[in-house]
Amino acid sequence: MAKDLEIVSGNKVAQYESLFPQIVGLLEGEDDLIANMANVCAALKEQFKWFWVGFYIVKNKELVLGPFQGPVACTRIKIGKGVCGKAYESKSTIIVANVNVFPGHISCSSLSQSEIVIPLIENNQVWAVLDIDSEYLNQFNETDQIWLEKIISLIVR
């Protein structure tokens, strides 16, 4: 059952410390993958007011748009292309301070200026990625990486 989030201000760590147990509560007892992905997107977007938060799910060797919050997005991304495709390929989180200088960046919106992509891995295989865009440069750092990797670990197929 959904409930209102308690949105806090302050530094990123304080925000994540408040948000994490709330996400645990949202996902608790729910085994539907799409519902859980959707609630994670909504919670992150509400707390941090990022430009775009969403998942791409691996289907037939492509990343296909899944649950998201924000403006319309690219529907399909080829493996190895853009930040999402590179995170899939490397099986590691990628933080981009300025997407305008990232080789091969796929621009779904000209408003996006920085990005973080975290792969969801099971049995050494990437099955989805969490993609977050900001309209500000240098929005993401290691604090985001640590907490977002912890959050996606809550999403299991």
N, C-alpha and C positions, 0 to 999 in steps of 0.2 A: 504494500500500500504506500502510495506516495505521500510525502509530507513536505512542508516548507523547509527550505534550507536556512540555516543561520549563517548569514553572510557577515564576515568580519573584515575589518580593515587592518592596516599595519603592514609589517614586512611579509615577504613571501612565506617564510618559514611559519609564522603565526597563522597565515591564511591556510596553508596546507595542513598544519596541525589541527585546525578546526574542521577543515573540510573532509579529511581522510576518514574519521570515524562516521561522519554523516554518509559518505559513499558506502562504507561497509554496511551501514544500516539500510540504505536503499537497495543494495544487492542481496542482502540476507534473505534466504528462503526463496529467491527467484532464480530459476534455472534457465530461463529463456535468454539466449545470447543477445538477440536484437534488442530486447527490452533493457537489458543491462548496459549494453553499449549506448543506447539512447539516453539513459539516465546519467551515465558518466559524462557524456557530452554536455548535457544540460547543466549538470552540477558545476563542471569546469567553466563553462561559458558564463553562468550566473556569478560565480565567485570572482573570476578574474577579468571578465568583460573583454576577453580576447575576440579578435575579428572573426575567426572561424575555428571550430573544433569538430573533428569528425574522424570516422574510421573508414579505411579502405580494406576490403576483404579480398583475399586471394581467391580467384576463380579462373580456371583454365589458363593459368600462367599469366594473369593480369591482375592488377589491383582495381577492384570495382567499388564504386562509391557505396558506403553503408550509412548507418545512422550518423547525422551531423546536426550542428547548430550553426547558423550563419547564412550568408547569401549562397545562391546556387553555385555549384562546384563542378569541376571536371568529373566526368562519369567514369572514365577508364584511364588508367596509367600503366604503361608498359613497364615490365620489370627492368630495372637499371636506368630508367628515365626519371628526371626530376629528383627532388629530395626524397619523396616517398619511395620511388623505385630504387634509389641508391641505398636507403635504409633497409629495404627488403634484401637487396643483393648482399650488403655487408653484414646483415643480421645484427646491426648495432644502431643505437640512437645517434641521430645527426642533429646538431644545433647549427643553425645558419643565422648569423647576426645581420646579414644584409643579403636578401635573396637576389638583388640586382647584380651581384657579383658571383653568384653560384653558377658554375658551368652547367648548362642544360636545364636550368630552372624552368619549370612549367608554371606559367602565370595564369591561374584561374581567375585572378583579380589583380588589377594594377594597384589596388590599395594595400595588398600584402607586402610587408617590408622585411619581416623576420619570421623564422619558422623553426619548429622542433618536430621531429618525427621519431616515434618510438615503435619498434617492431614487437608484435606479440608472437612469441615463439613457443612451440610445443614439440617435443621429440626432435629438437634441433631443426625444425622447419618453421619458417615464418608463415603464419596463416592470416595475418592482418597487420595493419599499422594504424597507430593513432597519429593524426596529423593536426598540428595546431599552428595557426597563423596569427600574426599581430600586424596591425597597421603602423607599428613603431619599430624602428631599428633597435637591435641589441636587446630584445625583450626577454630572451630566454638564456638560462645559464645552468650550471651544474645542480643548483638547488631544484630547478624544475625537472631536470633529468632524473634525479634521485627520487623525488616524490611521484612523478608521473610513471616511472617504472614500477614503483610500489603500487600505485593505483591500478595499472593495467594487470598486475599480477592477480588482482581480485577477479578478473574476467576470465572464466574458463569455459571451454566448449563442452 
